[in-house]
Structure formats: structure tokens, C-alpha cells
């Protein structure tokens, strides 16, 4: 029987512009946030994504969630996906309750289903009367609680968790991990993006290491985590100057060379 995949990336690249300090300079540089990424995630698998700051993890999360489109290649997603990240998808001007109503309306849910989701969010988020306050008054931990609870209540096929457990108290983080463990046992596909190696090791079945916008490794959880940990130890062992040099060299490789336009004489005599 052929294996069924929830997510496929075929030569996927995402390109961003680097704004020039000189506003008169129209030739902004472009760079690869992600470059030529290829992988397949089977349905029901739990995959951890590792990478240092600026490696492309958050870009990966918003592409996986369908918030941002790819510039090159093809992404195939089979199932409804939801992104859980700090403040993602929340309107700061609206109350927590109004955010639930808005999310439900955008998804075309009826009033009865929205009311069910609202009760599930109230029970899980445990933010009390703050549910009726504007989100702009929330702490980052409370925003994470609300966002996590809403997306869990929506019961997506594919859950993308981007550093959502890095804020707030440990008790709520454990509650989220326990809930995601239930979803894992139900056969949901989960992509877990985190700086916490212990969380990734304990929760995930396989791991993906992205560095400098490139997929370096995808496979056995312990093997990938060990290699990533070695690299982080290496970076931390460097002097401030050497570390900056290594990171700058890595970033320079992501820059896309600007193609100069030929003038009339260049075309005739070039």
C-alpha cells in the first residue's frame, strides 16, 4: 500500500527583499529565506523543526499554514491546517471572544459550532475575564493561550506549532503537550517548531534541521537532534567576532546576485 503524505515540498524556495539604507536606490537585494527545500511528511507523523535564529523556521511555518505563498517549486498539503504561534491570527483591537467569533465566521462555521468552540476555548485557555478584554491588553503568554486554544478547538488535520510554548507558564505548556499527545494518538499530523531540544526529543518522532535557509537533515529524531546540538555547541564556543563572521558568511550565500540591466551600448558592443 502506497504511503499517504500530509505535506510535500518539491524544490520550494521563498525569496524576500532586503531594503537598502539608501531610499533612492531602487535595486534592493533579494535573498533566499528558504532555498530548494524537498521533503515529505506522512499523515499522522509528528515532526520537529530545528534551526538557529534566522534559519528560516518561521518562514517555513507560515508557508505550511498557507499564510505565505512559495516563490519557486510546489507545496502540496492534504488536509486542513492551522498555525499556532504567538499572536498569529489575532486582532489586537478585538476582545478574545470577538476573535473567536471572527475566526469562526471566516471559516464559515454556524453560530452553534462557534458557541461550542467558544466554550472549549474558555475551558482550555483559562484566561478568565480577559476573554472579554481587547487582545492588545494581553501578555504574550495570554495571547499564546488564546491562539493555542482557538486552533485546538478548530480540530485541524495538520497542526503547525511555532514556538507557541516558549512563553507563559510551564503548567500550561505541559497541558498543551498533553493535548497534542492526544491529537498525535488520534493520527493528526503535527509540525513542531521549537528551540527546546528536550521538547522536540520527547514529543516528536522525526526531526528536520534547517540552517541558512537550506534543509540540512531530515530523519531519525535522536540523530538529527544530536547533530544540531553539536552545531549549537560549536557556535557558542566561538568568540563574538568569529561567530559573527561565520553567520555573515552563511547569510551572504543566501543573497541572490543582482542582474545588471544592459544599456543600448552594452547590447551593441557587449
C-alpha distance (Angstrom), angle and dihedral (degrees) to the residues before:
residue distance angle dihedral
X1 . . .
X2 3.78 . .
X3 3.81 114.8 .
X4 3.79 115.3 -110.7
X5 3.78 117.0 -134.2
X6 3.81 126.0 -151.4
X7 3.83 94.4 -166.1
X8 3.80 132.9 22.0
X9 3.81 127.1 -178.0
X10 3.80 114.8 -166.7
X11 3.83 113.0 -172.3
X12 3.81 91.1 -37.4
X13 3.81 119.1 -177.3
X14 3.79 131.7 175.3
X15 3.79 119.8 -160.8
X16 3.81 126.7 -161.5
X17 3.81 131.9 -175.0
X18 3.78 123.4 -118.8
X19 3.79 108.1 -144.8
X20 3.79 114.7 -132.6
X21 3.81 119.6 -124.1
X22 3.78 86.8 -131.8
X23 3.81 104.2 74.6
X24 3.82 90.2 -162.9
X25 3.79 89.9 60.5
X26 3.81 106.3 92.7
X27 3.82 93.6 -175.5
X28 3.79 100.4 89.8
X29 3.77 113.2 -178.7
X30 3.78 119.0 -115.1
X31 3.78 126.8 -147.9
X32 3.77 139.7 -174.7
X33 3.80 111.7 -104.5
X34 3.81 83.9 -179.7
X35 3.79 125.1 8.9
X36 3.81 129.2 -159.3
X37 3.81 96.6 -29.9
X38 3.82 118.0 -174.9
X39 3.80 126.6 -179.2
X40 3.81 144.4 123.1
X41 3.81 125.6 -142.2
X42 3.83 114.8 -160.6
X43 3.79 118.3 -135.0
X44 3.79 112.1 -89.5
X45 3.81 95.1 22.0
X46 3.81 124.2 130.5
X47 3.80 112.0 -142.7
X48 3.80 126.8 -174.8
X49 3.81 119.1 -150.1
X50 3.80 117.0 -150.1
X51 3.79 132.0 -175.0
X52 3.80 141.3 128.9
X53 3.81 122.2 -97.0
X54 3.80 112.3 -61.4
X55 3.80 93.2 16.2
X56 3.82 94.5 123.2
X57 3.83 101.6 -97.4
X58 3.82 96.3 127.1
X59 3.81 91.0 44.2
X60 3.79 86.9 53.6
X61 3.82 90.8 51.1
X62 3.81 96.2 52.9
X63 3.82 91.2 45.9
X64 3.81 91.1 49.6
X65 3.81 89.4 49.6
X66 3.81 92.1 51.2
X67 3.81 92.5 -117.0
X68 3.81 93.1 117.4
X69 3.80 127.9 33.0
X70 3.78 126.2 -131.2
X71 3.81 119.3 -109.7
X72 3.77 96.2 -153.5
X73 3.79 133.5 19.1
X74 3.78 129.7 10.6
X75 3.80 136.6 -70.3
X76 3.82 120.0 -161.9
X77 3.82 118.7 -166.8
X78 3.80 121.1 -177.5
X79 3.80 108.8 -162.9
X80 3.80 140.9 17.2
X81 3.78 112.4 -57.7
X82 3.81 132.4 -160.6
X83 3.80 129.6 -167.4
X84 3.79 119.2 -142.0
X85 3.79 110.1 -165.3
X86 3.79 135.0 137.4
X87 3.82 107.7 -72.0
X88 3.81 94.1 -16.3
X89 3.77 112.3 149.3
X90 3.82 94.9 3.6
X91 3.80 122.0 124.3
X92 3.81 106.8 -138.9
X93 3.81 92.9 -155.2
X94 3.80 94.0 56.6
X95 3.79 127.8 72.8
X96 3.79 120.8 -109.5
X97 3.80 89.9 -104.0
X98 3.82 91.9 50.0
X99 3.81 89.6 50.6
X100 3.81 89.5 56.3
X101 3.82 90.8 49.3
X102 3.81 91.2 47.9
X103 3.80 94.4 48.3
X104 3.79 90.9 49.2
X105 3.81 93.1 47.5
X106 3.82 91.9 49.6
X107 3.80 88.7 53.5
X108 3.80 91.0 50.0
X109 3.81 94.9 -116.0
X110 3.79 120.0 159.8
X111 3.82 122.8 -117.2
X112 3.80 93.2 -101.8
X113 3.82 92.8 54.4
X114 3.83 91.5 45.5
X115 3.81 89.5 51.8
X116 3.83 89.8 51.7
X117 3.80 91.2 49.9
X118 3.81 90.4 47.5
X119 3.81 91.9 55.5
X120 3.82 90.8 47.6
X121 3.82 90.0 51.5
X122 3.82 91.8 48.4
X123 3.82 90.7 50.9
X124 3.82 95.9 45.3
X125 3.82 104.0 36.0
X126 3.81 96.4 49.2
X127 3.82 93.8 -160.7
X128 3.82 95.3 136.1
X129 3.80 118.1 -160.8
X130 3.81 90.5 -3.9
X131 3.80 85.2 84.0
X132 3.80 86.1 76.8
X133 3.83 95.2 46.6
X134 3.84 126.4 87.4
X135 3.81 111.8 -88.1
X136 3.83 89.5 -126.5
X137 3.83 86.4 73.9
X138 3.81 92.6 55.9
X139 3.78 125.5 103.5
X140 3.80 116.1 -122.9
X141 3.82 88.3 -103.5
X142 3.81 92.1 54.6
X143 3.81 91.5 48.1
X144 3.79 88.2 52.4
X145 3.81 90.7 49.7
X146 3.80 92.3 51.0
X147 3.82 95.6 43.9
X148 3.79 92.3 46.1
X149 3.80 93.0 47.8
X150 3.81 94.9 48.3
X151 3.79 93.6 50.3
X152 3.80 93.4 45.1
X153 3.81 89.8 51.6
X154 3.81 90.4 52.5
X155 3.83 87.4 62.0
X156 3.85 98.9 -144.7
X157 3.81 123.8 -167.8
X158 3.81 91.2 -128.5
X159 3.80 122.9 37.6
X160 3.81 120.0 -162.5
X161 3.80 111.9 -167.2
X162 3.82 114.0 -170.0
X163 3.82 112.9 -172.4
X164 3.83 88.6 -52.3
X165 3.81 91.2 139.7
X166 3.81 94.8 51.8
X167 3.81 92.5 87.2
X168 3.77 132.4 53.1
X169 3.78 129.7 30.6
X170 3.79 127.2 -30.2
X171 3.80 91.5 -122.3
X172 3.80 92.7 62.7
X173 3.81 91.2 43.3
X174 3.82 89.0 55.6
X175 3.81 90.1 47.6
X176 3.82 89.4 53.6
X177 3.80 93.0 47.4
X178 3.81 89.8 49.7
X179 3.82 90.7 50.7
X180 3.80 92.1 47.2
X181 3.81 88.8 49.4
X182 3.82 87.4 57.7
X183 3.80 89.6 50.3
X184 3.81 89.6 48.3
X185 3.80 89.7 54.2
X186 3.82 88.6 49.6
X187 3.80 88.8 58.2
X188 3.79 99.5 -105.1
X189 3.81 118.0 155.7
X190 3.81 111.3 -121.1
X191 3.79 129.3 -170.6
X192 3.80 108.4 -165.1
X193 3.81 117.2 -164.8
X194 3.79 113.3 -170.7
X195 3.80 145.6 143.5
X196 3.79 88.8 -143.4
X197 3.79 108.6 98.0
X198 3.83 93.2 -172.3
X199 3.84 90.5 54.7
X200 3.80 92.0 47.9
X201 3.82 92.7 46.9
X202 3.81 93.6 47.9
X203 3.79 99.1 42.2
X204 3.80 107.5 31.7
X205 3.80 132.1 71.7
X206 3.81 97.5 -157.7
X207 3.80 134.5 14.0
X208 3.76 138.2 -144.3
X209 3.81 122.6 -155.8
X210 3.80 117.2 -155.1
X211 3.80 118.9 -175.0
X212 3.77 128.5 170.0
X213 3.80 90.6 -3.4
X214 3.82 91.6 -58.7
X215 3.80 128.9 109.4
X216 3.81 102.8 -121.5
X217 3.78 100.2 174.3
X218 3.81 141.6 0.3
X219 3.75 121.9 179.7
X220 3.81 145.5 65.2
X221 3.80 111.2 31.6
X222 3.82 97.6 -131.6
X223 3.78 95.0 42.5
X224 3.82 94.6 51.3
X225 3.81 92.9 42.4
X226 3.82 91.0 50.5
X227 3.81 92.4 51.1
X228 3.81 92.0 46.3
X229 3.82 91.6 48.6
X230 3.83 90.0 51.7
X231 3.80 90.2 52.2
X232 3.82 92.9 48.9
X233 3.83 89.9 49.2
X234 3.81 88.5 50.5
X235 3.81 92.1 51.5
X236 3.79 92.2 47.5
X237 3.81 91.4 50.2
X238 3.82 91.8 60.2
X239 3.76 124.9 93.8
X240 3.80 116.0 -107.0
X241 3.81 90.0 -104.1
X242 3.82 95.4 48.6
X243 3.79 92.3 44.4
X244 3.81 91.1 53.2
X245 3.80 90.7 47.6
X246 3.81 92.4 51.9
X247 3.81 93.2 47.0
X248 3.81 92.3 46.2
X249 3.82 91.2 51.2
X250 3.79 89.7 50.0
X251 3.80 91.6 50.7
X252 3.82 93.4 46.4
X253 3.81 88.4 60.2
X254 3.81 88.4 60.9
X255 3.81 94.5 55.8
X256 3.81 114.6 106.8
X257 3.82 110.6 -137.1
X258 3.81 112.9 -114.5
X259 3.79 111.2 -119.1
X260 3.78 108.9 -135.8
X261 3.76 116.3 -134.9
X262 3.79 114.6 -121.0
X263 3.78 117.1 -128.0
X264 3.80 124.8 -142.1
X265 3.81 94.2 -87.5
X266 3.81 90.6 48.0
X267 3.79 90.0 56.5
X268 3.83 92.7 48.1
X269 3.77 100.7 40.8
X270 3.84 102.9 18.8
